[in-house]
């Protein structure tokens, strides 16, 4: 790399070879670092930040002098201070060293002993570089944590903690000297300018689609079949238009599999949709998702309430929408006949009402239902996919149905020649949960009471960068979240809890009906982390109803007394009117709560005696029970 080569835009504090770093005066180095920081963030660095940089620089200067004296070739290795991960709202590891074909991600903490949050933070940096940074994918990426206050005499305490190397600052040179050449050296200029495509949240993806920006190309999305599914839908719409046909497509999938993302892209990026003419509409029965997206986008046209769809085209008059493509998100929340009659005076189940409305659309129609598996949590949602079959009982026109093989067996109202089983319509891989593909299986085993099976999966989750904790100390949960995401403005953490738990308010987790109704859900998910209305303020709580279809980076899952482990089984302690199977709704509610996290979660079990058996049961699932990190490391 030329010493003077520059990236397309400055996205770091200081960059150069080790030789240049050692020959630059500390004051000049700090001046460049501070100036680039100010250019990046439009604000000056704080005194605390400056002090941390000075300490980091002093440690590295001393250690790298020793390294170069014993390994002269290391002088050509490259240091990148404060590299900002693109599109991540200011996430930046302290230092990245590119040397011997390795990518070494350093995080310095002014502590004698690191916390769990410190370890998980640097592990996440390395995970994301390895997965989403195009120039890092073919090189070893190592996370390294430096507790700067660790005493020199404790240098033998260097240790590996999962995927993180915890190193005494006095032994950095020794560690680097021991590196074996992994592969070819890394072109630093190409590395700093390489494409970085992080996984967007639903809100981020909606913003990009809304502003006509392309979404990142994710290999996880490709492997999960998302692009192929979108191509299938576009081909189907073209066929429906040409042949004047009507098609129902049911897309099923695990929580976080990208169903909403597929629906948004199909509606707003299909060939028929233009700024002048709307050919498709995205409907949701998920009021919190509707509120959050409308709040984030400052637009009520992008996503619309299915309730208004019923009122406009079924209750006021039986008319037809002008759109030919209708996407119904969270279609597992489609109400049964009794609930639709009670709420709207409509004599059919929601599925039948939507099919009937779409049947009036002139010439052709593609109706897409997005169905989350095991997420029926409301009264009136217990009929599931079966009601979509019943919706065709009163329909005389020739509809085609596309769905996965298993649910296709339910469609007795559709002739075999118009039934198209296709298992590509069942999305089995969660995109929300980064690389930890076994989270859904872990949750399933836990809710089935199969704790041994869950425990065998748990180490794999941690190795893949999905961090799970169990605690009865609420302050640990709060401090962990704040420490881990300190100065990471785009990251979100907060309390999620079951709406039926009755023992959480005494701990300040206000999941009662009045508190959750007063919550500004849009601000809770999208306001800046320092806002009192943000989830990160750890004031408000969302329940299963307000987090379905949405996500946090790290939820604090508050396990209440509505679902307890008793006599070797999960037991629901709630009573609900008009519910055939209360336990099923409780289990589904906790399935939703446990699958909101992108980086992991903490389960908080209140420290009262009635919850002891539940806590002991959850300990058997392989979760990390919070211990002082010193006990684990030293």
ZAMIVEX-204919 format. One record per residue (C-alpha): y, x, z negated; residue in one letter; residue number from 1. Coordinates in Angstrom, 1 decimal, padded with zeros to 4 digits. Layout:
N
R       Y       X       Z  r    k
R       Y       X       Z  A  NUM
...
END
This chain:
634
R       Y       X       Z  r    k
R   000.0   000.0   000.0  X    1
R   003.5   001.3   000.8  X    2
R   005.5   001.7  -002.3  X    3
R   008.3  -000.3  -000.6  X    4
R   006.2  -003.1   000.9  X    5
R   007.2  -006.5  -000.4  X    6
R   005.5  -009.9  -000.6  X    7
R   006.8  -012.8   001.3  X    8
R   008.5  -014.0  -001.8  X    9
R   008.7  -012.3  -005.2  X   10
R   006.0  -013.9  -007.4  X   11
R   005.7  -011.2  -010.0  X   12
R   007.7  -009.2  -012.5  X   13
R   006.9  -005.7  -011.4  X   14
R   004.4  -004.2  -008.9  X   15
R   003.5  -000.7  -008.1  X   16
R   000.9   002.1  -008.3  X   17
R   000.0   003.5  -011.7  X   18
R   001.6   006.8  -010.6  X   19
R   004.9   005.0  -009.9  X   20
R   004.7   003.2  -013.3  X   21
R   004.3   006.5  -015.1  X   22
R   007.1   008.1  -013.3  X   23
R   009.6   005.2  -013.9  X   24
R   011.6   005.3  -017.0  X   25
R   010.8   002.5  -019.5  X   26
R   014.4   001.2  -019.2  X   27
R   014.3   001.0  -015.4  X   28
R   010.9  -000.7  -015.5  X   29
R   012.1  -003.3  -018.0  X   30
R   015.2  -003.9  -016.0  X   31
R   013.2  -004.7  -012.8  X   32
R   010.8  -006.8  -014.7  X   33
R   013.6  -008.8  -016.3  X   34
R   015.5  -009.2  -013.1  X   35
R   012.5  -010.5  -011.2  X   36
R   011.7  -012.9  -014.1  X   37
R   015.2  -014.3  -013.9  X   38
R   014.9  -014.7  -010.1  X   39
R   011.6  -016.5  -010.5  X   40
R   012.6  -018.9  -013.3  X   41
R   016.4  -019.1  -013.0  X   42
R   016.8  -018.2  -016.6  X   43
R   016.9  -015.0  -018.6  X   44
R   013.9  -013.8  -020.6  X   45
R   014.0  -014.4  -024.3  X   46
R   014.3  -011.6  -026.9  X   47
R   010.7  -012.4  -027.9  X   48
R   009.5  -012.0  -024.4  X   49
R   011.4  -008.7  -024.0  X   50
R   009.9  -007.4  -027.2  X   51
R   006.4  -008.3  -025.9  X   52
R   007.0  -006.5  -022.6  X   53
R   008.2  -003.4  -024.4  X   54
R   005.1  -003.3  -026.6  X   55
R   002.8  -003.9  -023.6  X   56
R   004.6  -001.2  -021.6  X   57
R   004.3   001.4  -024.4  X   58
R   000.6   000.7  -024.8  X   59
R  -000.1   000.9  -021.1  X   60
R   002.1   004.0  -020.6  X   61
R   000.2   005.9  -023.3  X   62
R  -003.3   004.8  -022.1  X   63
R  -002.7   005.3  -018.4  X   64
R  -001.5   008.8  -019.0  X   65
R  -004.8   009.5  -020.6  X   66
R  -006.7   007.7  -017.8  X   67
R  -005.0   009.7  -015.0  X   68
R  -005.7   013.0  -016.8  X   69
R  -009.4   012.3  -016.8  X   70
R  -009.7   010.2  -013.6  X   71
R  -006.9   011.4  -011.2  X   72
R  -007.8   008.9  -008.5  X   73
R  -006.7   006.1  -010.8  X   74
R  -003.1   007.0  -010.2  X   75
R  -003.4   005.1  -006.9  X   76
R  -004.5   001.9  -008.7  X   77
R  -002.0  -000.9  -008.7  X   78
R  -000.3  -002.7  -011.6  X   79
R   001.0  -006.2  -011.2  X   80
R   003.1  -007.4  -014.2  X   81
R   003.6  -011.2  -014.7  X   82
R   001.9  -012.3  -011.5  X   83
R   002.7  -016.0  -011.1  X   84
R  -000.3  -018.1  -010.0  X   85
R   001.3  -020.1  -007.1  X   86
R   001.7  -023.8  -007.5  X   87
R   000.7  -023.6  -011.2  X   88
R   004.1  -024.2  -012.9  X   89
R   004.6  -020.7  -014.2  X   90
R   001.1  -019.7  -015.3  X   91
R   000.9  -015.9  -015.3  X   92
R  -001.3  -013.3  -016.9  X   93
R   000.5  -010.4  -018.5  X   94
R  -001.0  -007.7  -016.2  X   95
R  -003.4  -007.5  -013.3  X   96
R  -004.8  -004.1  -012.4  X   97
R  -006.3  -003.7  -008.9  X   98
R  -008.5  -000.6  -009.0  X   99
R  -012.0   000.7  -008.1  X  100
R  -012.5  -002.5  -006.2  X  101
R  -012.0  -004.5  -009.4  X  102
R  -009.5  -007.2  -010.4  X  103
R  -008.8  -006.8  -014.1  X  104
R  -006.8  -009.6  -015.7  X  105
R  -005.1  -008.5  -018.9  X  106
R  -003.6  -010.6  -021.6  X  107
R  -001.8  -008.9  -024.6  X  108
R  -001.5  -010.8  -027.9  X  109
R   000.5  -009.5  -030.8  X  110
R  -002.3  -010.1  -033.3  X  111
R  -004.9  -008.1  -035.1  X  112
R  -007.5  -010.7  -034.3  X  113
R  -007.5  -013.0  -031.3  X  114
R  -008.0  -016.8  -031.5  X  115
R  -010.4  -018.9  -029.5  X  116
R  -007.3  -020.2  -027.6  X  117
R  -006.4  -016.6  -026.6  X  118
R  -009.9  -015.9  -025.3  X  119
R  -010.1  -019.1  -023.4  X  120
R  -006.7  -018.7  -021.9  X  121
R  -007.4  -015.3  -020.3  X  122
R  -010.9  -016.5  -019.2  X  123
R  -009.2  -019.4  -017.4  X  124
R  -006.9  -017.0  -015.5  X  125
R  -009.8  -014.9  -014.3  X  126
R  -011.8  -018.0  -013.4  X  127
R  -009.0  -019.5  -011.3  X  128
R  -008.3  -016.2  -009.5  X  129
R  -012.0  -015.8  -008.7  X  130
R  -012.3  -019.4  -007.5  X  131
R  -009.0  -020.3  -005.8  X  132
R  -007.4  -016.9  -004.8  X  133
R  -008.6  -016.0  -001.3  X  134
R  -008.2  -012.2  -001.7  X  135
R  -010.1  -012.2  -005.0  X  136
R  -013.3  -014.0  -004.0  X  137
R  -015.2  -010.9  -002.9  X  138
R  -014.3  -008.7  -005.8  X  139
R  -015.4  -008.6  -009.5  X  140
R  -012.8  -010.4  -011.6  X  141
R  -012.8  -009.5  -015.3  X  142
R  -010.8  -011.1  -018.1  X  143
R  -009.6  -008.6  -020.7  X  144
R  -007.9  -009.5  -024.0  X  145
R  -005.9  -006.9  -025.9  X  146
R  -005.0  -007.7  -029.6  X  147
R  -002.1  -005.2  -029.9  X  148
R  -002.2  -005.2  -033.7  X  149
R  -005.8  -004.2  -033.9  X  150
R  -006.1  -001.0  -036.0  X  151
R  -007.0   002.1  -034.2  X  152
R  -009.8   002.8  -036.6  X  153
R  -011.4  -000.5  -035.5  X  154
R  -011.9   000.7  -031.9  X  155
R  -015.6   000.3  -032.3  X  156
R  -015.0  -003.5  -032.5  X  157
R  -014.5  -003.7  -028.7  X  158
R  -016.8  -006.5  -027.7  X  159
R  -017.6  -009.0  -025.0  X  160
R  -016.9  -012.6  -026.0  X  161
R  -018.5  -014.7  -023.3  X  162
R  -016.8  -013.7  -020.1  X  163
R  -014.0  -012.0  -021.8  X  164
R  -013.7  -008.3  -022.9  X  165
R  -011.8  -008.0  -026.1  X  166
R  -010.6  -004.4  -026.2  X  167
R  -008.8  -002.3  -028.8  X  168
R  -005.5  -001.1  -027.3  X  169
R  -006.4   002.5  -028.2  X  170
R  -009.5   002.3  -025.9  X  171
R  -008.0   000.9  -022.7  X  172
R  -008.2   004.3  -021.0  X  173
R  -011.8   004.7  -022.1  X  174
R  -012.7   001.3  -020.7  X  175
R  -010.9   001.9  -017.4  X  176
R  -012.4   005.4  -017.0  X  177
R  -015.9   003.9  -017.3  X  178
R  -015.4   001.5  -014.3  X  179
R  -017.7   002.1  -011.4  X  180
R  -016.5   001.7  -007.9  X  181
R  -017.4  -001.9  -007.1  X  182
R  -016.4  -002.1  -003.4  X  183
R  -013.6  -001.2  -001.1  X  184
R  -010.1  -000.8  -002.6  X  185
R  -007.9  -003.8  -002.6  X  186
R  -004.8  -004.0  -000.4  X  187
R  -002.2  -004.9  -003.0  X  188
R   000.3  -006.3  -000.5  X  189
R  -002.4  -008.6   001.0  X  190
R  -003.6  -009.6  -002.4  X  191
R  -000.1  -010.5  -003.7  X  192
R   000.5  -012.7  -000.6  X  193
R  -003.0  -014.2  -000.4  X  194
R  -003.5  -018.0  -000.3  X  195
R  -004.0  -019.5  -003.7  X  196
R  -005.3  -023.1  -003.7  X  197
R  -005.7  -024.5  -007.2  X  198
R  -007.3  -027.8  -007.8  X  199
R  -004.6  -030.5  -007.9  X  200
R  -004.5  -033.3  -010.4  X  201
R  -004.5  -036.9  -009.1  X  202
R  -000.7  -037.0  -009.8  X  203
R  -000.1  -033.7  -008.0  X  204
R  -002.2  -034.8  -005.0  X  205
R  -000.4  -038.1  -004.8  X  206
R   003.0  -036.2  -004.8  X  207
R   001.8  -034.0  -001.9  X  208
R   000.5  -036.9   000.1  X  209
R   003.6  -038.9  -000.6  X  210
R   005.8  -036.1   000.7  X  211
R   003.6  -035.5   003.8  X  212
R   002.3  -032.2   002.5  X  213
R  -001.2  -031.0   003.2  X  214
R  -003.6  -030.7   000.3  X  215
R  -005.2  -027.3  -000.4  X  216
R  -008.5  -026.5   001.3  X  217
R  -010.9  -026.3  -001.6  X  218
R  -014.4  -025.0  -001.2  X  219
R  -015.5  -027.2  -004.0  X  220
R  -014.2  -030.3  -002.1  X  221
R  -016.0  -029.1   001.0  X  222
R  -019.3  -028.6  -000.9  X  223
R  -018.8  -032.0  -002.5  X  224
R  -018.5  -033.6   000.9  X  225
R  -014.9  -034.9   000.7  X  226
R  -013.7  -033.8   004.2  X  227
R  -016.9  -035.1   005.8  X  228
R  -016.4  -038.4   004.0  X  229
R  -012.8  -038.7   005.2  X  230
R  -014.0  -038.0   008.8  X  231
R  -016.7  -040.7   008.4  X  232
R  -014.1  -043.3   007.3  X  233
R  -011.7  -042.4   010.1  X  234
R  -014.5  -042.7   012.7  X  235
R  -015.6  -046.0   011.1  X  236
R  -012.0  -047.4   011.3  X  237
R  -011.8  -046.4   015.0  X  238
R  -015.1  -048.1   015.7  X  239
R  -014.1  -051.3   013.8  X  240
R  -010.8  -051.5   015.8  X  241
R  -012.5  -051.0   019.1  X  242
R  -015.4  -053.4   018.5  X  243
R  -013.4  -055.9   016.4  X  244
R  -015.8  -055.5   013.4  X  245
R  -015.4  -055.8   009.6  X  246
R  -016.9  -053.2   007.3  X  247
R  -017.2  -052.9   003.6  X  248
R  -017.7  -049.3   002.3  X  249
R  -018.6  -048.7  -001.3  X  250
R  -018.0  -045.1  -002.5  X  251
R  -019.7  -044.4  -005.8  X  252
R  -019.5  -041.3  -007.9  X  253
R  -019.3  -039.6  -011.2  X  254
R  -016.0  -039.4  -013.1  X  255
R  -013.6  -036.9  -011.5  X  256
R  -015.6  -036.7  -008.2  X  257
R  -012.5  -037.3  -006.1  X  258
R  -012.9  -041.0  -005.3  X  259
R  -009.2  -041.8  -005.8  X  260
R  -008.2  -038.7  -003.8  X  261
R  -010.4  -039.9  -000.9  X  262
R  -008.8  -043.3  -001.1  X  263
R  -005.3  -042.0  -001.2  X  264
R  -005.9  -039.6   001.8  X  265
R  -007.6  -042.3   003.8  X  266
R  -004.7  -044.7   003.3  X  267
R  -001.8  -042.4   003.8  X  268
R  -003.1  -039.8   006.2  X  269
R  -005.1  -041.9   008.7  X  270
R  -004.1  -041.9   012.4  X  271
R  -002.8  -045.5   012.2  X  272
R  -000.4  -044.9   009.3  X  273
R   003.2  -044.1   010.2  X  274
R   006.6  -044.2   008.4  X  275
R   007.5  -047.2   010.6  X  276
R   004.3  -049.1   010.4  X  277
R   001.9  -049.5   007.4  X  278
R  -001.6  -050.1   008.5  X  279
R  -003.4  -049.5   005.2  X  280
R  -002.8  -050.3   001.5  X  281
R  -004.1  -048.7  -001.7  X  282
R  -004.8  -051.2  -004.4  X  283
R  -005.9  -050.6  -008.0  X  284
R  -006.8  -052.7  -010.9  X  285
R  -006.1  -049.7  -013.2  X  286
R  -002.7  -050.6  -014.6  X  287
R  -002.1  -047.2  -016.3  X  288
R  -002.9  -045.3  -013.1  X  289
R  -000.5  -047.6  -011.2  X  290
R   002.2  -047.0  -013.8  X  291
R   001.7  -043.3  -013.9  X  292
R   001.8  -042.8  -010.1  X  293
R   004.8  -045.1  -009.6  X  294
R   006.6  -043.2  -012.4  X  295
R   005.7  -039.8  -011.0  X  296
R   006.6  -040.8  -007.4  X  297
R   009.6  -043.0  -008.2  X  298
R   008.1  -045.5  -005.7  X  299
R   006.3  -048.8  -006.0  X  300
R   005.1  -048.9  -002.4  X  301
R   002.6  -046.0  -002.6  X  302
R   000.1  -047.7  -004.9  X  303
R   000.0  -051.4  -005.6  X  304
R  -001.6  -053.7  -008.2  X  305
R  -004.6  -055.6  -007.1  X  306
R  -003.3  -058.5  -009.2  X  307
R  -000.4  -058.9  -006.9  X  308
R  -002.8  -058.9  -003.9  X  309
R  -004.7  -061.8  -005.5  X  310
R  -001.5  -063.7  -006.2  X  311
R   000.0  -063.1  -002.7  X  312
R  -003.0  -063.9  -000.6  X  313
R  -005.2  -066.2  -002.6  X  314
R  -003.2  -068.0  -005.3  X  315
R   000.1  -068.8  -003.5  X  316
R  -001.5  -069.5  -000.2  X  317
R  -004.6  -068.4   001.5  X  318
R  -003.1  -066.0   004.0  X  319
R  -004.0  -062.6   005.5  X  320
R  -002.5  -059.2   004.8  X  321
R  -001.0  -057.4   007.8  X  322
R  -002.9  -054.2   006.9  X  323
R  -006.3  -053.6   008.5  X  324
R  -007.4  -050.9   006.0  X  325
R  -007.7  -052.0   002.3  X  326
R  -008.7  -049.5  -000.4  X  327
R  -009.6  -051.0  -003.8  X  328
R  -009.6  -048.2  -006.4  X  329
R  -011.6  -048.5  -009.7  X  330
R  -013.6  -051.2  -008.1  X  331
R  -016.1  -051.1  -011.0  X  332
R  -013.3  -052.9  -012.9  X  333
R  -013.5  -055.9  -010.5  X  334
R  -013.8  -058.9  -012.8  X  335
R  -016.6  -061.5  -012.8  X  336
R  -016.1  -065.2  -011.9  X  337
R  -015.4  -066.3  -015.5  X  338
R  -012.7  -063.7  -016.1  X  339
R  -011.1  -064.4  -012.7  X  340
R  -011.0  -068.1  -013.4  X  341
R  -009.5  -067.5  -016.8  X  342
R  -006.8  -065.1  -015.6  X  343
R  -005.9  -066.4  -012.2  X  344
R  -007.6  -069.7  -011.7  X  345
R  -009.7  -068.2  -008.8  X  346
R  -013.2  -069.6  -008.6  X  347
R  -014.9  -066.5  -007.3  X  348
R  -015.5  -063.0  -008.8  X  349
R  -013.0  -060.4  -007.8  X  350
R  -015.3  -058.9  -005.2  X  351
R  -015.7  -062.2  -003.5  X  352
R  -011.9  -062.9  -003.6  X  353
R  -011.1  -059.5  -002.0  X  354
R  -013.8  -060.0   000.7  X  355
R  -012.5  -063.5   001.4  X  356
R  -008.9  -062.2   001.8  X  357
R  -010.0  -059.4   004.1  X  358
R  -012.1  -061.8   006.1  X  359
R  -008.8  -063.5   007.2  X  360
R  -007.3  -060.3   008.6  X  361
R  -007.1  -060.7   012.4  X  362
R  -009.6  -058.8   014.6  X  363
R  -010.9  -056.0   012.4  X  364
R  -010.9  -054.7   008.9  X  365
R  -012.2  -051.8   006.8  X  366
R  -012.5  -052.5   003.1  X  367
R  -013.2  -049.5   000.8  X  368
R  -014.3  -050.0  -002.8  X  369
R  -014.2  -046.9  -005.1  X  370
R  -016.6  -047.3  -007.9  X  371
R  -016.9  -045.1  -010.9  X  372
R  -020.4  -044.9  -012.3  X  373
R  -021.0  -045.8  -015.9  X  374
R  -017.3  -046.7  -016.4  X  375
R  -017.4  -050.5  -017.0  X  376
R  -015.3  -050.7  -020.1  X  377
R  -013.5  -054.1  -020.0  X  378
R  -014.7  -057.6  -020.8  X  379
R  -015.7  -059.2  -017.5  X  380
R  -016.8  -055.9  -015.9  X  381
R  -020.5  -056.0  -016.7  X  382
R  -021.8  -057.4  -013.4  X  383
R  -021.3  -054.1  -011.5  X  384
R  -022.1  -053.7  -007.8  X  385
R  -024.2  -056.9  -007.7  X  386
R  -021.1  -059.0  -007.4  X  387
R  -020.1  -057.4  -004.1  X  388
R  -023.4  -058.8  -002.6  X  389
R  -022.6  -062.2  -004.0  X  390
R  -019.1  -062.0  -002.4  X  391
R  -020.7  -062.5   001.0  X  392
R  -022.4  -065.8   000.1  X  393
R  -019.6  -067.9   001.4  X  394
R  -018.6  -065.6   004.3  X  395
R  -019.7  -066.7   007.8  X  396
R  -018.4  -063.7   009.8  X  397
R  -020.5  -060.7   010.5  X  398
R  -019.7  -057.9   008.0  X  399
R  -021.3  -054.5   007.9  X  400
R  -021.9  -052.8   004.6  X  401
R  -022.0  -049.0   004.0  X  402
R  -023.1  -047.6   000.6  X  403
R  -025.6  -045.2  -000.9  X  404
R  -029.3  -045.9  -000.7  X  405
R  -029.9  -047.1  -004.2  X  406
R  -027.2  -049.9  -004.3  X  407
R  -027.9  -050.9  -000.7  X  408
R  -031.1  -052.6  -002.1  X  409
R  -028.8  -055.1  -003.8  X  410
R  -027.3  -056.4  -000.6  X  411
R  -029.6  -059.3   000.2  X  412
R  -026.8  -061.3   001.8  X  413
R  -026.5  -058.7   004.6  X  414
R  -029.0  -058.5   007.5  X  415
R  -030.8  -055.1   007.7  X  416
R  -029.2  -054.3   011.0  X  417
R  -025.7  -054.4   009.5  X  418
R  -026.6  -052.5   006.3  X  419
R  -026.0  -048.8   006.6  X  420
R  -027.4  -046.7   003.6  X  421
R  -025.8  -043.3   003.4  X  422
R  -026.1  -041.1   000.4  X  423
R  -022.9  -039.1   001.4  X  424
R  -021.1  -042.1   000.0  X  425
R  -022.2  -041.2  -003.5  X  426
R  -020.1  -038.3  -004.8  X  427
R  -022.2  -036.4  -007.4  X  428
R  -020.0  -033.4  -008.0  X  429
R  -016.9  -033.6  -010.3  X  430
R  -013.9  -031.8  -008.8  X  431
R  -011.9  -032.5  -012.0  X  432
R  -014.0  -030.1  -014.0  X  433
R  -013.4  -027.0  -012.0  X  434
R  -016.7  -025.2  -011.6  X  435
R  -018.7  -026.6  -014.5  X  436
R  -021.1  -028.8  -012.5  X  437
R  -023.2  -029.8  -015.5  X  438
R  -020.6  -031.6  -017.6  X  439
R  -021.6  -035.0  -016.4  X  440
R  -025.3  -034.2  -017.3  X  441
R  -024.2  -032.9  -020.7  X  442
R  -022.3  -036.2  -021.4  X  443
R  -025.2  -038.3  -020.2  X  444
R  -027.6  -036.5  -022.5  X  445
R  -025.3  -036.9  -025.5  X  446
R  -024.8  -040.6  -024.9  X  447
R  -028.6  -041.0  -024.5  X  448
R  -029.2  -039.2  -027.8  X  449
R  -030.9  -036.4  -026.0  X  450
R  -029.3  -033.6  -028.0  X  451
R  -031.8  -030.9  -027.3  X  452
R  -031.2  -031.3  -023.5  X  453
R  -027.5  -031.3  -024.0  X  454
R  -027.7  -028.1  -026.1  X  455
R  -029.5  -026.3  -023.3  X  456
R  -026.7  -027.1  -020.9  X  457
R  -023.8  -026.2  -023.2  X  458
R  -023.9  -022.4  -022.7  X  459
R  -023.7  -022.8  -019.0  X  460
R  -020.6  -024.9  -019.4  X  461
R  -018.9  -022.1  -021.4  X  462
R  -020.0  -019.5  -018.9  X  463
R  -018.4  -021.5  -016.1  X  464
R  -015.1  -021.7  -017.9  X  465
R  -015.4  -025.2  -019.4  X  466
R  -014.6  -024.8  -023.1  X  467
R  -015.9  -027.3  -025.6  X  468
R  -015.3  -027.5  -029.4  X  469
R  -016.2  -029.7  -032.3  X  470
R  -014.0  -029.8  -035.4  X  471
R  -013.2  -031.9  -038.4  X  472
R  -009.9  -030.0  -038.8  X  473
R  -007.2  -031.8  -036.8  X  474
R  -004.8  -028.9  -037.3  X  475
R  -007.2  -026.6  -035.5  X  476
R  -007.3  -029.0  -032.6  X  477
R  -003.5  -029.2  -032.4  X  478
R  -002.9  -025.4  -032.8  X  479
R  -005.6  -024.5  -030.3  X  480
R  -004.1  -026.7  -027.6  X  481
R  -000.6  -025.5  -028.2  X  482
R  -001.6  -021.8  -028.3  X  483
R  -003.8  -021.9  -025.3  X  484
R  -001.1  -023.6  -023.1  X  485
R   001.9  -021.9  -024.5  X  486
R   004.5  -021.4  -021.7  X  487
R   002.3  -023.1  -019.1  X  488
R   004.6  -026.0  -018.2  X  489
R   002.2  -027.8  -015.9  X  490
R  -000.7  -028.0  -018.3  X  491
R  -001.3  -031.2  -020.2  X  492
R  -003.2  -031.8  -023.5  X  493
R  -003.1  -034.7  -025.8  X  494
R  -005.0  -037.3  -027.9  X  495
R  -007.5  -039.7  -026.3  X  496
R  -009.4  -042.2  -028.4  X  497
R  -011.5  -045.3  -028.2  X  498
R  -009.5  -048.6  -028.5  X  499
R  -012.1  -049.9  -030.9  X  500
R  -012.0  -047.1  -033.5  X  501
R  -010.5  -048.3  -036.8  X  502
R  -010.5  -045.1  -038.8  X  503
R  -008.1  -042.8  -036.8  X  504
R  -004.7  -044.1  -037.6  X  505
R  -004.9  -042.7  -041.1  X  506
R  -005.0  -039.2  -039.5  X  507
R  -001.9  -039.9  -037.4  X  508
R  -003.9  -040.8  -034.3  X  509
R  -002.2  -044.1  -033.5  X  510
R  -004.8  -045.8  -031.3  X  511
R  -004.0  -049.3  -032.6  X  512
R  -003.0  -052.0  -030.2  X  513
R   000.7  -052.2  -031.0  X  514
R   001.2  -048.4  -030.8  X  515
R  -000.7  -048.1  -027.5  X  516
R   001.2  -051.0  -026.0  X  517
R   004.5  -049.4  -026.8  X  518
R   003.5  -046.1  -025.3  X  519
R   005.3  -045.0  -022.1  X  520
R   002.2  -044.1  -020.2  X  521
R   004.1  -042.7  -017.2  X  522
R   006.1  -040.3  -019.4  X  523
R   003.1  -039.4  -021.5  X  524
R   001.3  -038.0  -018.4  X  525
R   004.2  -036.6  -016.4  X  526
R   007.2  -035.7  -018.6  X  527
R   007.8  -031.9  -019.3  X  528
R   005.7  -030.5  -022.1  X  529
R   008.7  -030.1  -024.4  X  530
R   009.6  -033.9  -024.1  X  531
R   008.9  -036.0  -027.2  X  532
R   007.4  -038.6  -024.8  X  533
R   004.9  -036.1  -023.3  X  534
R   001.3  -036.0  -024.3  X  535
R   001.8  -032.4  -025.4  X  536
R   004.1  -033.6  -028.2  X  537
R   000.8  -034.9  -029.8  X  538
R   002.5  -038.1  -030.9  X  539
R   001.1  -040.9  -028.7  X  540
R  -002.5  -041.7  -027.9  X  541
R  -004.2  -043.1  -024.8  X  542
R  -007.4  -045.1  -025.0  X  543
R  -010.2  -045.4  -022.5  X  544
R  -008.1  -048.1  -020.7  X  545
R  -005.2  -045.8  -020.2  X  546
R  -007.0  -042.7  -019.2  X  547
R  -009.6  -044.0  -016.7  X  548
R  -008.9  -042.5  -013.3  X  549
R  -006.4  -040.0  -014.9  X  550
R  -007.0  -036.6  -016.5  X  551
R  -005.7  -033.9  -018.8  X  552
R  -006.3  -030.2  -018.8  X  553
R  -007.5  -030.3  -022.4  X  554
R  -008.0  -033.7  -024.2  X  555
R  -008.5  -033.9  -028.0  X  556
R  -011.2  -036.6  -028.0  X  557
R  -010.9  -038.4  -031.3  X  558
R  -014.4  -039.8  -032.2  X  559
R  -014.0  -043.0  -034.2  X  560
R  -016.2  -045.3  -036.3  X  561
R  -016.8  -047.7  -033.4  X  562
R  -019.7  -045.5  -032.2  X  563
R  -021.8  -043.8  -034.8  X  564
R  -025.1  -042.0  -035.0  X  565
R  -027.4  -044.0  -037.4  X  566
R  -031.1  -044.1  -037.8  X  567
R  -031.7  -041.8  -034.8  X  568
R  -029.6  -043.9  -032.4  X  569
R  -026.1  -044.6  -031.3  X  570
R  -024.8  -047.8  -032.9  X  571
R  -021.8  -049.9  -031.9  X  572
R  -020.0  -051.3  -035.0  X  573
R  -017.7  -053.5  -033.0  X  574
R  -017.8  -057.2  -032.3  X  575
R  -016.2  -058.5  -029.1  X  576
R  -016.1  -062.0  -027.8  X  577
R  -017.7  -062.7  -024.4  X  578
R  -019.5  -059.4  -024.3  X  579
R  -023.2  -059.4  -023.5  X  580
R  -023.8  -055.7  -024.5  X  581
R  -021.2  -054.2  -026.8  X  582
R  -023.1  -050.9  -027.1  X  583
R  -023.0  -050.4  -023.4  X  584
R  -019.2  -050.8  -023.4  X  585
R  -018.8  -048.4  -026.3  X  586
R  -021.0  -045.8  -024.6  X  587
R  -019.1  -046.2  -021.3  X  588
R  -015.8  -045.9  -023.2  X  589
R  -016.9  -042.5  -024.7  X  590
R  -018.2  -041.5  -021.3  X  591
R  -014.7  -042.0  -019.9  X  592
R  -013.1  -040.1  -022.9  X  593
R  -015.5  -037.2  -022.6  X  594
R  -014.9  -036.7  -018.8  X  595
R  -011.0  -036.5  -018.7  X  596
R  -010.8  -032.8  -019.2  X  597
R  -010.3  -030.2  -016.5  X  598
R  -010.6  -027.1  -018.7  X  599
R  -012.7  -028.5  -021.5  X  600
R  -012.1  -030.6  -024.6  X  601
R  -012.1  -030.7  -028.4  X  602
R  -013.9  -033.4  -030.2  X  603
R  -012.3  -034.3  -033.6  X  604
R  -014.6  -036.2  -036.0  X  605
R  -012.6  -037.5  -039.1  X  606
R  -013.6  -035.7  -042.3  X  607
R  -014.8  -038.8  -044.2  X  608
R  -018.3  -039.3  -045.4  X  609
R  -019.1  -042.3  -043.2  X  610
R  -018.7  -040.0  -040.2  X  611
R  -021.0  -037.2  -041.5  X  612
R  -024.1  -038.2  -039.6  X  613
R  -022.1  -038.5  -036.4  X  614
R  -020.7  -035.0  -036.9  X  615
R  -024.1  -033.6  -037.6  X  616
R  -025.5  -035.2  -034.5  X  617
R  -022.8  -033.8  -032.3  X  618
R  -023.4  -030.3  -033.8  X  619
R  -026.8  -030.5  -032.2  X  620
R  -025.4  -030.8  -028.6  X  621
R  -024.4  -027.2  -028.3  X  622
R  -020.6  -027.6  -028.9  X  623
R  -018.8  -024.7  -030.5  X  624
R  -018.0  -025.6  -034.1  X  625
R  -014.6  -024.1  -034.9  X  626
R  -015.0  -021.0  -037.0  X  627
R  -012.4  -018.3  -037.7  X  628
R  -012.6  -016.1  -034.6  X  629
R  -012.8  -013.1  -036.9  X  630
R  -016.2  -014.2  -038.0  X  631
R  -017.4  -014.4  -034.4  X  632
R  -015.9  -011.2  -033.2  X  633
R  -015.9  -008.8  -036.1  X  634
END
